[in-house]
Amino acid sequence: MTVTKHAEKRMRGRLGLNKKCVEKVAQRALEEGIPHSDTKGKLHKYLDKQALGFDHKHKWRIYNGYLYCFSFDDILITVLPLTYQLRKCL
């Protein structure tokens, strides 16, 4: 599990984490997060749009109201917040 500097900056800014917690939360998101294939409806459409904006070679996980983008090498690339409307879809 590796966290890029960009992802660390996003996690610290958006989730209010310190440096020690960043990797632990990223690992939990990868293991316990909801994968893209398990979503449906508005949330699935939103994830499809996000996947097109990046690359299809990424794993997407939803964990604790945030969207985590991992490469297939288990490298966390970025973290995006979900809107209130999408959180209700969970």
N, C-alpha and C positions, 0 to 999 in steps of 0.2 A: 504494500500500500504506500503510494507516494502522493503527496499533495503539492501541486504547483504553487509558485509564489502568488500568482493571480488568484487561485482558489483560496489560499490562506488569507489574503487581503480581503476577499469578499466575505469569507466566513467570519473574520474578526469584525468587519464593519457591519454586516447585516445580522449576524447572530449574537454579537457581543462576546465572543469567546476570546480566551487568552491563548498564547502560543501552545501551551501544553495540551489543551483540550481539542485543538483543531484535528489532529490525526485520529484521536479516539472517536470523535463525532463522525468523521468521514468514514471510518471503518464500520461504525454502526449503521450509517446510511447505506453503505454497500451491502451489508449482510441483512438488515432488517427492513430496508426501504421497499416501497411498492414498485415493482418493475413496470415499464411501459406496457408490456403485454397484458398486465392484469387490470388495466384501466379501461373505461368505456365512456361513451357520451362526450360531453364538452371537454372533459379532462383529457380524453384520448386524442381529440382533435387538436387541442392546444399542444400536446406533446408531439404530435405529428408535425405541426408547424415549427416547433423548436428543433426537431430532428432535421428537418429540411434546411433550416438556417445554419446548422453546424455541419454535421457529416453523419451519414448513416452508420458509421463505424464506432458509435458510442453507446454506452449503456446509460440509461436514464433511470434514476431512482427518486421517488418522492418520500421524504422523511421529515416529519415534524413541521409540515407546512412549507417546505422548501424543495426545490427541484435540483438534484445533484447530477452533474454530467461527468461520467467516468469514461476513460478510454478502455479498450479491451485489455490493456495491460494493467488495469486497476490503478490508473493514475487519475486523481480528481482534477478536473479541468476548471470547472466553475460552479457556482451556486447561484440559483435564481429564486427570488421569492414568488410564491403563488398568490394570486389575488384572492380576496375574500370569497368571490363567487366560485372560484375553482376549489378552494378549501372546503366549501360546503358540499362539493361533489364527492369528496373522500368518504 
